[in-house]
Amino acid sequence: MAVRMVGAKGTGVMAENPNLFGEVVKFTALPSSQGFYGVLIAILILVSMTADMDLARGIKLFSAGMIMGIMGLVSAIYQGKVSAACVAGVGRNESIGGRLTTLAALNETYAILALIVAVLLIYAV
């Protein structure tokens, strides 16, 4: 969803200036990292499941998945919105691409925090 939003904005920017392909790809790729975090947590949950686990363990694993899923989705949506605005900004002024990357990456913090909490829940004793 977020990648589509940034890609659509990037298509318009590249139609005017094809040399901005690298900047557009960078901003388009940023919101997709949350998907990787979600897959990582799903794998960790799957390998942590056992046939004889108790209800408390199941709730922890479920909570880890929900935390990563919800926060990953929300942070990706907002990172996509910021990244789309950054693509538009680069389209107007190429020289600010590096500084705009910082703005787009700040939303990643919430996904990383959710990843940390989810891992702690999975491996909590």
N, C-alpha and C positions, 0 to 999 in steps of 0.2 A: 504494500500500500504506500509506504513512505518512499520506497525506491521508485515507484511509478511516478509519484508526485515530483520528485527531484529530476527524474529522467525527462518528464514532460517539459519542465522548465528549461532543462539543459538542451533539449532539442531546439527550442526557440533561440536560445543564446548561440548555439553552434551554427544555426542557419545564418546568423548575422556575422559570426566570426568563427570559422572552423578551427582556428589555431587554439581555441580554448578547450579542446577536447580533453586534455589532461586534467584541467581544473574541474571540468564537468564530471569526469569519471570519479575523481577523488570525492567530490561531494555526493555523488550518487551512491558510492560504496559505503559511506559512513553509516547510514541507517540499517544496513544489512548485517552488521556485526551482532546485533541483538539476537538474530536468528541462530548464529553459531553458539551463543551462550545458552540459548534454549536447548539446542541439540546436545550440548555438553551435559547440562543438568539432566536431560532425559536419559542419557546413557548412564550417568552416575546413579540415577534412581533405579534403572533396570538392573544394573549389576549389584545393587545393594539389596534388592528384594530377595527374600527367601520364603520357602513354603511354610516355615514355622514362625514367622515374625508375628509379634503381638500387635494389638490395635494401636498402641502409642507410637510404635515404629512406623506403622502405615500412615498415621496422621502426620508425622514428621515428614515423611517422603512426599505425601500429597501436598503439604504446606510448602515444601521446597519447590515443587513444580508450579504451584499456583503463584507463589511470589515471583519466580523468574518469569513465568508466562505473562502475568499482568504488568509487572514493571518493565519487562522487555518490550511489550506491545506499546505501552504508554510512552516510554522513552524513545522508541523508534518513530512513533508518529510525530512527536514534537521535534526530534532530531531531523526528520524529513522536512518539516515546515521550515526550520531554521536553515537547513541545507539548501532548500529551494530558494529562499531569500538570498543566501550567499551566492548561489549561481547567478541570480539576477544582478547582484552587486558586482561580481567579477565581470559580467557582461558589460557593465558600465565603466568599470575601472579595473583593468587586469592586475595592477600592481598591489591590490589589497587582498589577493587570494590567500596568502599565508596567514594574515591576521584573521581573516574570516574563518579559516580552518579551526582556529581556537574556539570561536563562538559555536561552531557546529559540533565540535568535540565535547563541549561542556555537558551536553545532554547525555553523553555516554556514561558520565559519572553515576547516574541513577541505575543504569543497567549493570554496571560493575558492582555497585553496592548490593543490588539484588542477587547477583551471582555469588558474592561473598556470603551473604546470609543463607542462600540456598545450599551452598557447599557446607557451611557450618551446621545447618539442620540435618543434612544427609549424614555427616560424619560425627554428629554430637553423640556422646555416650549416654 
